[in-house]
């Protein structure tokens, strides 16, 4: 059930620390901000909607090149949070936790195959879950010039990825908050450009939310 009356698209300039577990950090991550945000929003929902029988349903759409192992572990067997991770099969972490939906991609996966996999994943998410809030990890590290990624998306491919997620939320009027997650370009300006493109697309959809 979407948050009633919400006209929301929000951004975190950092975040996406999805390798942190409930009891330990990992992979450059100390605290799992997506997990904290999900729980805080569920608590706020409960405070304002005590008459509702079920908690706020939160979907985490993790499109960092690395699997969100900490997030998957924290929400394992939690029916109120759906974790979706689209990631490089051979990328860190080498021991992966089970998300509600994991899509493992081969080395060198480029725009067309990636976007097809994303489309299928979003269809599967919709079949299995009805989120009232989306948390989107818009990692820049699937970019073809990333030092730590093994995928090969172009600027256009990553922009199409972002548009697909923002549009998916917009069409269903589901509030969305996104964070930048990973990005380790050989040239730092390339990572920054990917992130600027994400914010440019987000601004377009934020304006739609205001209408």
Secondary structure, 3 states (H helix, E strand, C coil): CCCCCCCCEEEECCCCCCCCCCCCCECCECCCHHHHHHHHHHHHHHHHCCCCCCCCCEEEEECCCCCCHHHHHHCCCCCCEEEEEEEECCCCCCCCCCCCEEEEECCCCCHHHHHHHHHHHHHHHHHHCCCCEEEEECCCCCECCECCCCCCECHHHHHHHHHHHHHHHHHHCCEEEEECCCCCECCHHHHHHHHHHHHHHHHHHHHHHHC
